[in-house]
C-alpha cells in the first residue's frame, strides 16, 4: 500500500534578485560559500607577494647597513628560502584547519618585516648579518603559510579546475609587486624604508580579517552545477586583466609625469575599487546557486510511504546497509595502508601507486618524477629569480636612472602575473582539448627564459625593458605548471606538503645561481674598478658599473636554464601516456576510489574474458 504525501501546492514564485541579495540568510550564504573563499584567497595572496619587490628596497638595505653585493645576495637567499621553505606550513596544514596556518603566517610576517624596518630605520642597534637573515627569513616564510592556507585550500575545493585555479591565484600574487608600489607611493611617498613597514602590517591585517573564511569544503554531490562552474574564474580573469592594464597604464603615466601625493592617493583609491570587483562576481554566483537550489527543491519527486511486511523491511534495510557500506568503503591503497606506522610507510616507499593516485609523502619524494621536476625547477626558477632580485643592481650597472629601475620592477610584476595566468588557463585548455602535457609546456617556458638571460648578459642599450618582460613572464609561468604537475602526478591527499616541497627548488636555485655565481662575480668585477668599487658618495656601498658586472653570471645562468629544459624533456617522456588519458574523469564521474581512467583501461584479454563470462551467463 502506497500513500502520497504531496500537498498539491505549486512552488512559490521566485523573488527578485535585490529582494534576495539584501537579506541576512543570503549574506550568510555568501560568507560561508565556496566562492567567498576564492575572493578571500585573492585578497590574502595579493598581499603576500612582498618578496617580489625586494629589489625596490634592497639598495636602501644595502646602504643603510653597509653591505657588499655578496652579503646582500646572502640576505636575498634567506628571503627566498623563507618564501619557499613551506614544508613546515604544509605539515601543520595536514593536522590543523587552514585558519591556524594563516594566523601563524600573519604573526610571522608582522614580526619579521617589522624588525627589518626598525634595523634599516636606525631605531635599533645595527644587527649582525645573521640576525638580519633570520628576520627576513621569518617574514618571508609567512608567504608559504599564506600560500598553503589559501591556495592549497582552493585547489582542493575545485579539483577539476586546478590549472585555472592555480593560474588565477598565482596571477594575483604576481601582481602584488605592482600593487605594493602604488600603495606605498600613496601612503608614504617615495620612501623605500616605509615600504618595508607597509609589507610588515598590511599582509598580517588582511590575513586576520579573512582568517575564518578559508576552509576546505566537501565536494558537492551535484555535478556540473553552479557551485563548481568555471565561469566565475573567467570573470576573475577579465577583472585581473583589467587590473594589470590599469597598473601598466599607471606605470607609463607616472614615468612621464611627476605625480603629487594627492594624485598617488587617487590612483590607489581606483586600484582598491578594482581589487574589490571580484566580490561582485561572488555575489552574482551565489545568487545563481540560490536559484539553482530553489529549482532543485521544486523539482524533487514527492515522497511516498510504502507499507510492507516488517520482517521483509528489516531484511531489506539490513542488506541495503551492508551493500552501501561495501560500496562506500574504498579499496585499500598503498597511500593509506602505511598511515598506521612509520614502518609501513618505509615498506611501501619504493612501491608507489599508478600516476594520478594519491602517493604518500615518502613515495613522492623518492620518485624519479619528483627528482626530475625538482632539478628542472632549480635551473629555471633559480635563474629567473636571480634576475629579479638583482634587477636594481643590473639597472644601476648599465646606467639606468632610479625611476627606470622602479619601472623594471613593476614590469616584472605585471608580466609575472601574465605568465601565471597564461600558463594556468592555456595549459588547462590545451590539456582538455589536445591532451597537450603540462610538462612539455614547462620545457617551452624554460627555453624562452634563456632569451631574457642572454639580453641581460649582452647589455644591449634599452634591452633591459624587454628582458624584464621575458623574465617576469617566464618566472610566473613556471609556478602554476610545476604545482599543477605535482597535484596531477602525485594526487591531492598530501598536496599541502608536496606543494611546498616543490617550492623549495626556488631557494636552492637562488643560492647556487644568485649567491655563489652572481654575487661573487659582481664583487670580483667591482674590485677591478677604480677605488675597488667604492665610488665617491656611495659610502660603504660597493658599486660595479658596466656590462661586465653581470655578463659572465648570466651566461652561466643561460647555460643552466638550457640544461633544465633538457632535463624537463625526461619528465615529458615519462608522463606522455599519462597525460594522453582523461586525468580528471574521477571527479566528474564521482568515483571515490581515487583511481584514474588512464590506469583502468580495458586490455584485450580483459575484454575477451568479459565476453566469455557474458556468453556463459546467457547460456
C-alpha positions as CSV (number, residue, x, y, z in Angstrom):
1,X,0.0,0.0,0.0
2,X,1.4,3.4,-1.0
3,X,0.4,6.8,0.4
4,X,1.1,10.0,-1.5
5,X,2.2,12.8,0.9
6,X,2.2,15.6,-1.7
7,X,0.4,18.7,-0.6
8,X,-0.5,19.6,-4.2
9,X,0.7,23.1,-3.9
10,X,2.7,24.8,-6.6
11,X,6.1,26.3,-5.7
12,X,6.2,30.0,-4.8
13,X,7.1,32.5,-7.5
14,X,10.8,33.4,-7.5
15,X,11.8,36.6,-5.7
16,X,13.7,39.4,-7.5
17,X,17.4,39.5,-7.1
18,X,17.5,42.5,-4.9
19,X,14.9,41.1,-2.5
20,X,17.2,38.0,-2.1
21,X,20.6,39.7,-2.0
22,X,19.8,42.2,0.7
23,X,18.7,39.6,3.3
24,X,20.6,38.1,6.2
25,X,20.3,34.5,5.0
26,X,21.8,35.3,1.7
27,X,24.6,37.3,3.3
28,X,25.3,34.3,5.4
29,X,25.3,32.0,2.3
30,X,27.8,34.3,0.7
31,X,30.1,34.5,3.7
32,X,30.2,30.7,4.2
33,X,30.1,29.8,0.5
34,X,32.8,28.2,-1.7
35,X,33.2,31.4,-3.8
36,X,33.8,33.8,-1.0
37,X,36.7,31.6,-0.1
38,X,38.1,32.3,-3.5
39,X,37.7,36.0,-3.0
40,X,39.4,35.9,0.4
41,X,42.2,33.9,-1.2
42,X,42.6,36.7,-3.8
43,X,43.0,39.3,-1.0
44,X,45.4,37.3,1.0
45,X,47.6,36.3,-1.9
46,X,47.6,39.8,-3.4
47,X,49.2,41.0,-0.2
48,X,51.6,38.0,0.2
49,X,54.0,38.9,-2.7
50,X,56.3,41.1,-0.7
51,X,59.3,39.0,-1.7
52,X,59.0,40.1,-5.3
53,X,59.7,43.7,-4.6
54,X,63.0,43.1,-2.7
55,X,64.8,45.0,-5.5
56,X,63.0,48.2,-4.6
57,X,64.3,48.4,-1.0
58,X,67.4,46.3,-1.4
59,X,69.5,49.4,-2.3
60,X,68.3,51.1,0.9
61,X,69.0,48.0,2.9
62,X,72.5,47.7,1.4
63,X,73.5,51.3,2.0
64,X,71.8,51.7,5.5
65,X,73.6,48.6,6.9
66,X,76.8,48.9,4.8
67,X,76.7,45.6,2.9
68,X,78.5,44.5,-0.2
69,X,76.8,42.7,-3.0
70,X,77.5,39.2,-1.8
71,X,76.2,39.9,1.6
72,X,73.1,41.5,0.1
73,X,72.6,38.3,-2.1
74,X,73.0,36.2,1.0
75,X,70.2,38.1,2.7
76,X,68.2,37.7,-0.5
77,X,68.8,34.0,-0.4
78,X,67.4,33.7,3.1
79,X,64.4,35.7,1.8
80,X,63.9,33.2,-1.0
81,X,64.5,30.3,1.4
82,X,61.8,31.6,3.8
83,X,59.4,32.3,1.0
84,X,59.7,28.7,-0.4
85,X,60.5,26.6,2.6
86,X,56.9,25.6,3.2
87,X,57.3,22.1,4.5
88,X,56.5,23.2,8.0
89,X,53.3,25.0,6.9
90,X,52.4,22.0,4.8
91,X,52.8,19.6,7.7
92,X,50.9,21.9,10.0
93,X,48.1,22.1,7.4
94,X,47.9,18.3,7.3
95,X,46.8,18.2,11.0
96,X,45.1,21.6,11.6
97,X,42.4,23.7,9.7
98,X,43.7,26.4,7.3
99,X,42.9,29.2,9.7
100,X,45.6,28.1,12.1
101,X,48.2,28.2,9.2
102,X,47.0,31.7,8.2
103,X,47.2,33.0,11.8
104,X,50.7,31.7,12.2
105,X,51.7,33.3,8.9
106,X,50.3,36.7,9.9
107,X,52.2,36.7,13.1
108,X,55.5,35.8,11.4
109,X,55.0,38.4,8.7
110,X,54.5,41.2,11.2
111,X,57.4,40.3,13.5
112,X,59.9,39.5,10.7
113,X,59.5,42.6,8.5
114,X,58.9,44.9,11.4
115,X,62.3,44.0,12.8
116,X,63.9,44.6,9.4
117,X,62.3,48.0,9.2
118,X,63.5,49.0,12.7
119,X,67.0,48.0,11.8
120,X,67.1,49.9,8.5
121,X,65.5,53.0,10.0
122,X,68.1,53.0,12.8
123,X,65.6,52.6,15.6
124,X,67.5,49.6,16.9
125,X,71.3,49.0,17.1
126,X,72.8,47.7,13.9
127,X,72.2,44.0,13.9
128,X,74.7,41.4,12.7
129,X,74.2,39.9,9.3
130,X,73.0,36.5,10.7
131,X,70.3,38.3,12.7
132,X,69.0,40.2,9.6
133,X,68.9,36.9,7.7
134,X,66.7,35.5,10.4
135,X,64.4,38.5,10.4
136,X,63.9,38.4,6.7
137,X,63.6,34.6,6.7
138,X,60.8,34.7,9.3
139,X,59.0,37.5,7.4
140,X,59.3,35.8,4.0
141,X,58.3,32.4,5.4
142,X,54.9,33.8,6.1
143,X,54.3,33.8,2.4
144,X,54.5,30.0,2.4
145,X,51.9,29.9,5.2
146,X,49.6,32.2,3.1
147,X,50.0,30.0,0.0
148,X,49.4,26.8,1.9
149,X,46.4,28.1,3.8
150,X,44.7,29.9,0.8
151,X,45.9,28.4,-2.4
152,X,46.1,24.7,-1.4
153,X,42.6,25.0,0.1
154,X,41.2,26.5,-3.2
155,X,42.8,23.7,-5.3
156,X,41.2,21.1,-3.1
157,X,37.8,22.9,-3.3
158,X,38.0,22.9,-7.2
159,X,39.9,19.8,-8.1
160,X,38.5,19.7,-11.7
161,X,39.9,23.1,-12.5
162,X,43.2,23.1,-10.7
163,X,45.1,24.6,-13.6
164,X,42.7,27.5,-13.8
165,X,42.7,27.9,-10.0
166,X,46.5,27.9,-9.8
167,X,46.8,30.3,-12.7
168,X,44.4,33.0,-11.4
169,X,45.5,32.8,-7.8
170,X,49.2,32.8,-8.7
171,X,48.4,35.7,-11.1
172,X,47.2,37.8,-8.2
173,X,50.4,37.0,-6.4
174,X,52.3,38.1,-9.4
175,X,50.5,41.5,-9.5
176,X,51.3,42.1,-5.8
177,X,54.6,43.8,-6.6
178,X,52.9,46.5,-8.8
179,X,50.1,46.8,-6.3
180,X,52.5,47.4,-3.4
181,X,54.3,50.0,-5.5
182,X,51.1,52.0,-6.0
183,X,50.0,51.7,-2.4
184,X,53.3,52.7,-0.8
185,X,53.6,55.7,-3.0
186,X,50.1,56.8,-1.8
187,X,50.7,56.0,1.8
188,X,54.3,57.1,2.4
189,X,55.6,58.7,-0.8
190,X,58.8,57.6,-2.5
191,X,60.3,56.2,0.7
192,X,61.8,52.7,0.5
193,X,62.1,52.4,4.2
194,X,58.4,52.9,4.7
195,X,57.7,50.3,2.1
196,X,59.3,47.7,4.5
197,X,56.8,49.0,7.1
198,X,53.9,48.6,4.7
199,X,54.8,44.9,3.9
200,X,55.0,44.3,7.6
201,X,51.5,45.3,8.7
202,X,49.3,45.0,5.5
203,X,49.5,41.2,4.8
204,X,49.1,40.5,8.5
205,X,46.0,42.6,8.7
206,X,44.4,41.1,5.7
207,X,45.0,37.5,6.9
208,X,43.4,38.3,10.2
209,X,40.3,39.7,8.5
210,X,39.7,36.7,6.3
211,X,41.2,34.0,8.6
212,X,37.9,32.2,9.3
213,X,36.6,32.2,5.8
214,X,39.3,30.0,4.3
215,X,38.3,26.3,4.8
216,X,38.1,23.0,2.8
217,X,34.6,22.2,1.7
218,X,33.1,18.8,0.7
219,X,32.8,18.3,-3.0
220,X,29.1,19.0,-4.0
221,X,27.1,16.0,-5.0
222,X,25.5,17.8,-8.0
223,X,27.9,17.5,-10.9
224,X,28.1,20.4,-13.3
225,X,26.2,22.8,-11.1
226,X,26.9,26.5,-10.4
227,X,28.9,25.6,-7.2
228,X,31.8,24.2,-9.2
229,X,31.3,26.1,-12.5
230,X,34.4,27.5,-14.1
231,X,32.6,30.6,-15.5
232,X,33.4,32.8,-12.5
233,X,37.1,32.1,-12.9
234,X,36.9,33.6,-16.4
235,X,35.2,36.7,-14.8
236,X,38.0,36.8,-12.3
237,X,40.4,36.6,-15.3
238,X,38.9,39.5,-17.1
239,X,39.0,41.6,-13.9
240,X,42.6,40.7,-13.3
241,X,43.4,41.6,-16.9
242,X,41.8,45.0,-16.3
243,X,43.8,45.4,-13.1
244,X,47.0,44.5,-14.9
245,X,46.2,47.0,-17.7
246,X,45.4,49.7,-15.2
247,X,48.7,49.1,-13.4
248,X,50.6,49.2,-16.7
249,X,49.0,52.5,-17.7
250,X,49.8,54.0,-14.3
251,X,53.5,52.9,-14.7
252,X,53.7,54.6,-18.0
253,X,51.9,57.8,-16.9
254,X,53.9,58.0,-13.7
255,X,57.1,57.6,-15.7
256,X,56.2,60.5,-18.0
257,X,54.7,62.9,-15.4
258,X,55.5,64.0,-11.9
259,X,52.7,62.9,-9.5
260,X,51.8,64.7,-6.4
261,X,50.8,62.9,-3.2
262,X,47.2,63.6,-3.9
263,X,47.5,62.1,-7.4
264,X,49.0,58.9,-6.0
265,X,46.2,58.7,-3.4
266,X,43.6,58.9,-6.2
267,X,45.4,56.3,-8.2
268,X,45.5,54.0,-5.2
269,X,41.8,54.5,-4.5
270,X,40.9,53.4,-8.0
271,X,43.2,50.4,-7.6
272,X,41.4,49.3,-4.4
273,X,38.0,49.6,-6.2
274,X,39.2,47.2,-8.9
275,X,40.6,44.8,-6.3
276,X,37.1,44.5,-4.8
277,X,35.3,43.9,-8.1
278,X,35.7,40.0,-7.7
279,X,33.3,40.3,-4.7
280,X,30.5,41.3,-7.2
281,X,31.2,38.1,-9.1
282,X,31.0,36.1,-5.9
283,X,27.6,37.7,-5.0
284,X,26.3,37.0,-8.6
285,X,27.4,33.4,-8.5
286,X,25.9,32.8,-5.0
287,X,22.6,34.2,-6.3
288,X,22.7,31.6,-9.2
289,X,23.4,28.9,-6.6
290,X,20.4,30.1,-4.6
291,X,18.2,29.9,-7.6
292,X,19.6,26.5,-8.5
293,X,18.7,25.2,-5.1
294,X,15.2,26.6,-5.3
295,X,14.6,24.9,-8.6
296,X,16.1,21.6,-7.4
297,X,13.8,21.7,-4.3
298,X,10.8,22.4,-6.5
299,X,11.6,19.6,-8.9
300,X,12.2,16.9,-6.3
301,X,9.8,14.0,-6.5
302,X,7.1,13.9,-3.9
303,X,7.9,11.4,-1.1
304,X,5.9,8.2,-0.8
305,X,5.4,5.9,2.1
306,X,5.4,2.2,1.4
307,X,3.8,-0.2,4.0
308,X,5.4,-3.6,3.8
309,X,6.0,-6.6,5.9
310,X,8.1,-5.6,9.0
311,X,10.3,-8.7,8.7
312,X,10.8,-8.1,5.0
313,X,11.5,-4.4,5.6
314,X,14.1,-5.2,8.2
315,X,15.9,-7.7,6.0
316,X,15.8,-5.3,3.1
317,X,17.2,-2.5,5.2
318,X,20.0,-4.7,6.5
319,X,21.1,-5.9,3.2
320,X,20.9,-2.4,1.7
321,X,23.0,-1.1,4.6
322,X,25.6,-3.7,4.1
323,X,25.7,-3.1,0.4
324,X,26.1,0.7,0.9
325,X,28.9,0.1,3.4
326,X,30.7,-2.2,1.0
327,X,30.2,0.3,-1.8
328,X,31.4,3.4,0.2
329,X,34.4,1.7,1.6
330,X,37.3,2.5,-0.8
331,X,39.7,-0.3,-1.7
332,X,43.0,-0.3,0.3
333,X,45.8,1.5,-1.4
334,X,49.5,1.9,-0.7
335,X,48.8,5.5,0.2
336,X,46.5,4.7,3.1
337,X,47.9,1.4,4.2
338,X,51.1,3.0,5.5
339,X,49.5,5.5,7.8
340,X,49.3,3.2,10.7
341,X,53.0,3.1,11.3
342,X,56.3,4.5,10.0
343,X,57.5,1.0,9.2
344,X,54.6,0.5,6.8
345,X,55.5,3.8,5.0
346,X,59.1,2.7,4.6
347,X,58.0,-0.7,3.2
348,X,55.7,0.9,0.6
349,X,58.1,3.8,-0.1
350,X,59.6,2.3,-3.2
351,X,56.3,0.7,-4.4
352,X,54.3,3.8,-5.5
353,X,50.8,3.6,-7.0
354,X,50.0,4.5,-10.5
355,X,50.4,8.1,-11.6
356,X,47.5,10.2,-10.6
357,X,46.6,8.2,-7.5
358,X,47.5,9.5,-4.0
359,X,51.1,9.0,-3.2
360,X,52.4,9.1,0.3
361,X,54.9,11.9,1.1
362,X,57.8,9.4,1.1
363,X,56.7,7.8,-2.1
364,X,56.6,11.1,-3.9
365,X,59.9,12.4,-2.5
366,X,61.9,9.4,-3.7
367,X,60.2,9.1,-7.1
368,X,62.1,9.8,-10.3
369,X,59.4,12.1,-11.5
370,X,59.8,14.4,-8.5
371,X,63.6,14.3,-8.8
372,X,63.5,15.3,-12.4
373,X,60.9,18.0,-11.8
374,X,62.9,19.4,-8.9
375,X,66.1,19.7,-10.9
376,X,64.4,21.4,-13.8
377,X,62.7,23.9,-11.4
378,X,66.1,24.6,-9.7
379,X,67.5,25.6,-13.0
380,X,64.5,27.5,-14.3
381,X,63.2,29.3,-11.2
382,X,66.7,29.9,-9.8
383,X,67.8,31.8,-12.9
384,X,64.8,34.0,-13.3
385,X,64.7,34.7,-9.5
386,X,68.4,35.8,-9.7
387,X,67.5,38.3,-12.4
388,X,64.5,39.6,-10.4
389,X,66.4,40.0,-7.1
390,X,69.4,41.8,-8.8
391,X,67.3,44.0,-11.2
392,X,68.2,47.1,-9.1
393,X,71.9,46.4,-9.4
394,X,71.6,45.3,-13.0
395,X,69.9,48.6,-13.9
396,X,72.4,50.6,-11.9
397,X,75.4,48.9,-13.5
398,X,74.0,49.5,-17.0
399,X,73.4,53.2,-16.3
400,X,69.6,53.3,-16.0
401,X,68.1,56.0,-13.7
402,X,66.4,55.1,-10.4
403,X,63.0,55.8,-11.9
404,X,63.6,53.3,-14.7
405,X,64.6,50.7,-12.1
406,X,61.2,51.0,-10.4
407,X,59.6,50.6,-13.8
408,X,61.5,47.4,-14.3
409,X,60.2,46.0,-11.1
410,X,56.6,46.9,-12.0
411,X,57.0,45.4,-15.5
412,X,58.3,42.2,-13.9
413,X,55.4,42.1,-11.6
414,X,52.8,42.6,-14.3
415,X,54.4,40.1,-16.7
416,X,54.8,37.8,-13.8
417,X,51.1,37.9,-13.5
418,X,50.6,37.4,-17.2
419,X,52.9,34.3,-17.1
420,X,51.0,32.8,-14.3
421,X,47.5,33.4,-15.8
422,X,48.6,32.3,-19.3
423,X,50.2,29.1,-18.2
424,X,47.3,28.2,-15.9
425,X,44.5,28.8,-18.4
426,X,46.4,27.9,-21.5
427,X,47.8,24.7,-20.1
428,X,44.3,23.7,-18.9
429,X,42.7,24.4,-22.3
430,X,45.5,22.6,-24.2
431,X,45.3,19.6,-21.9
432,X,41.5,19.4,-22.2
433,X,41.3,19.8,-26.0
434,X,44.5,18.3,-27.3
435,X,45.9,16.3,-24.3
436,X,49.0,18.6,-24.5
437,X,51.2,17.7,-21.5
438,X,51.9,20.4,-18.9
439,X,55.4,19.0,-18.7
440,X,56.1,20.0,-22.3
441,X,54.8,23.5,-21.8
442,X,57.3,23.8,-18.9
443,X,60.1,23.0,-21.3
444,X,58.9,25.7,-23.7
445,X,58.9,28.3,-20.8
446,X,62.4,27.3,-19.8
447,X,63.7,27.8,-23.4
448,X,62.0,31.2,-23.6
449,X,63.7,32.3,-20.3
450,X,67.1,31.8,-21.9
451,X,66.4,34.7,-24.3
452,X,65.8,37.0,-21.3
453,X,69.1,35.9,-19.7
454,X,71.0,36.5,-22.9
455,X,69.7,40.1,-23.2
456,X,70.9,40.9,-19.7
457,X,74.3,39.3,-20.4
458,X,74.9,41.2,-23.6
459,X,73.8,44.6,-22.1
460,X,72.3,45.9,-25.3
461,X,71.1,49.6,-24.8
462,X,67.5,49.8,-23.7
463,X,67.2,45.9,-23.9
464,X,66.5,45.7,-20.1
465,X,62.9,46.6,-20.7
466,X,62.4,43.6,-23.0
467,X,64.4,41.4,-20.6
468,X,62.2,42.5,-17.7
469,X,59.1,41.4,-19.7
470,X,60.6,38.0,-20.6
471,X,62.0,37.3,-17.1
472,X,58.8,38.3,-15.4
473,X,56.6,36.2,-17.8
474,X,58.8,33.1,-17.5
475,X,59.2,33.3,-13.8
476,X,55.4,33.5,-13.3
477,X,54.6,30.8,-15.9
478,X,56.7,28.2,-14.2
479,X,54.9,28.1,-10.9
480,X,51.3,27.1,-12.0
481,X,52.8,24.4,-14.2
482,X,55.0,22.9,-11.5
483,X,52.3,22.9,-8.9
484,X,49.7,21.5,-11.3
485,X,52.1,18.7,-12.3
486,X,52.7,17.8,-8.7
487,X,48.9,17.7,-8.0
488,X,48.2,15.6,-11.1
489,X,51.0,13.1,-10.9
490,X,51.1,12.6,-7.1
491,X,47.4,13.2,-6.1
492,X,45.8,15.7,-3.7
493,X,45.8,13.8,-0.4
494,X,49.2,15.2,0.7
495,X,49.2,18.1,-1.7
496,X,49.8,20.8,1.0
497,X,53.2,19.1,1.9
498,X,54.2,18.2,-1.7
499,X,53.2,21.6,-3.0
500,X,55.7,23.2,-0.5
501,X,58.4,20.7,-1.3
502,X,58.2,21.7,-4.9
503,X,58.6,25.3,-3.9
504,X,61.9,24.5,-2.2
505,X,63.6,24.3,-5.5
506,X,63.5,28.1,-5.7
507,X,65.8,28.9,-2.8
508,X,68.2,26.1,-3.8
509,X,68.5,27.5,-7.3
510,X,68.7,31.1,-5.9
511,X,71.6,30.1,-3.6
512,X,73.6,28.4,-6.4
513,X,73.0,31.0,-9.1
514,X,72.4,34.2,-7.1
515,X,74.8,33.9,-4.1
516,X,77.6,31.6,-5.5
517,X,77.5,32.9,-9.1
518,X,76.1,36.4,-9.5
519,X,77.1,37.8,-6.1
520,X,80.7,36.6,-6.2
521,X,81.3,37.6,-9.8
522,X,79.7,41.0,-9.2
523,X,82.0,41.8,-6.3
524,X,85.0,40.4,-8.3
525,X,84.2,42.9,-11.1
526,X,83.7,45.7,-8.7
527,X,87.2,45.1,-7.1
528,X,88.8,45.6,-10.6
529,X,87.3,49.1,-11.0
530,X,89.0,52.3,-9.7
531,X,88.7,52.6,-5.9
532,X,87.6,49.0,-5.6
533,X,84.0,49.8,-6.3
534,X,83.7,52.4,-3.6
535,X,82.7,55.4,-5.7
536,X,82.6,58.9,-4.3
537,X,79.3,59.5,-2.5
538,X,78.5,55.8,-2.3
539,X,79.6,55.4,1.3
540,X,80.1,51.8,2.3
541,X,78.1,50.6,-0.7
542,X,80.3,48.7,-3.2
543,X,79.1,49.6,-6.8
544,X,80.1,48.0,-10.1
545,X,79.4,49.9,-13.3
546,X,79.5,48.4,-16.8
547,X,78.3,45.5,-18.9
548,X,80.9,43.1,-17.4
549,X,79.4,43.3,-13.9
550,X,76.7,40.6,-14.8
551,X,77.9,39.3,-18.2
552,X,79.6,36.1,-17.0
553,X,76.9,35.5,-14.4
554,X,74.1,35.5,-16.9
555,X,75.9,33.5,-19.5
556,X,76.3,30.8,-16.8
557,X,72.6,31.2,-15.9
558,X,71.6,30.8,-19.5
559,X,73.5,27.5,-19.7
560,X,71.9,26.3,-16.5
561,X,68.4,27.1,-17.7
562,X,69.1,25.4,-21.0
563,X,70.2,22.3,-19.1
564,X,66.9,22.5,-17.1
565,X,65.0,22.5,-20.3
566,X,66.8,19.3,-21.4
567,X,66.1,17.6,-18.0
568,X,62.4,18.5,-18.2
569,X,62.2,16.6,-21.5
570,X,62.8,13.4,-19.4
571,X,59.7,14.1,-17.5
572,X,57.8,14.8,-20.7
573,X,58.8,11.3,-21.9
574,X,57.9,9.6,-18.6
575,X,54.4,11.2,-18.3
576,X,53.4,11.3,-22.0
577,X,51.0,8.4,-21.8
578,X,49.6,9.6,-18.5
579,X,48.6,13.0,-19.9
580,X,47.1,11.4,-23.0
581,X,44.3,9.9,-20.7
582,X,41.4,11.7,-19.1
583,X,43.1,12.6,-15.8
584,X,40.1,14.4,-14.3
585,X,37.4,11.8,-15.0
586,X,37.1,10.6,-11.4
587,X,35.9,14.0,-10.2
588,X,33.3,14.3,-13.0
589,X,32.1,10.7,-12.6
590,X,32.1,10.9,-8.8
591,X,34.4,7.9,-8.3
592,X,35.7,7.7,-4.8
593,X,38.5,5.1,-5.1
594,X,41.0,7.7,-6.3
595,X,41.8,5.8,-9.5
596,X,42.1,7.4,-12.9
597,X,40.7,6.0,-16.1
598,X,44.3,6.1,-17.5
599,X,45.1,3.2,-15.2
600,X,41.8,1.4,-15.8
601,X,41.9,0.8,-19.5
602,X,40.5,-2.5,-20.5
603,X,43.1,-4.7,-22.1
604,X,42.1,-7.0,-24.9
605,X,42.5,-10.0,-22.6
606,X,40.0,-8.4,-20.1
607,X,37.6,-7.7,-22.9
608,X,37.7,-11.3,-24.1
609,X,37.2,-12.7,-20.7
610,X,34.3,-10.4,-20.1
611,X,32.7,-11.5,-23.4
612,X,33.1,-15.2,-22.4
613,X,31.5,-14.6,-19.0
614,X,28.6,-12.8,-20.6
615,X,28.1,-15.7,-23.0
616,X,28.1,-18.3,-20.2
617,X,25.6,-16.2,-18.2
618,X,23.2,-16.1,-21.1
619,X,23.6,-19.8,-21.7
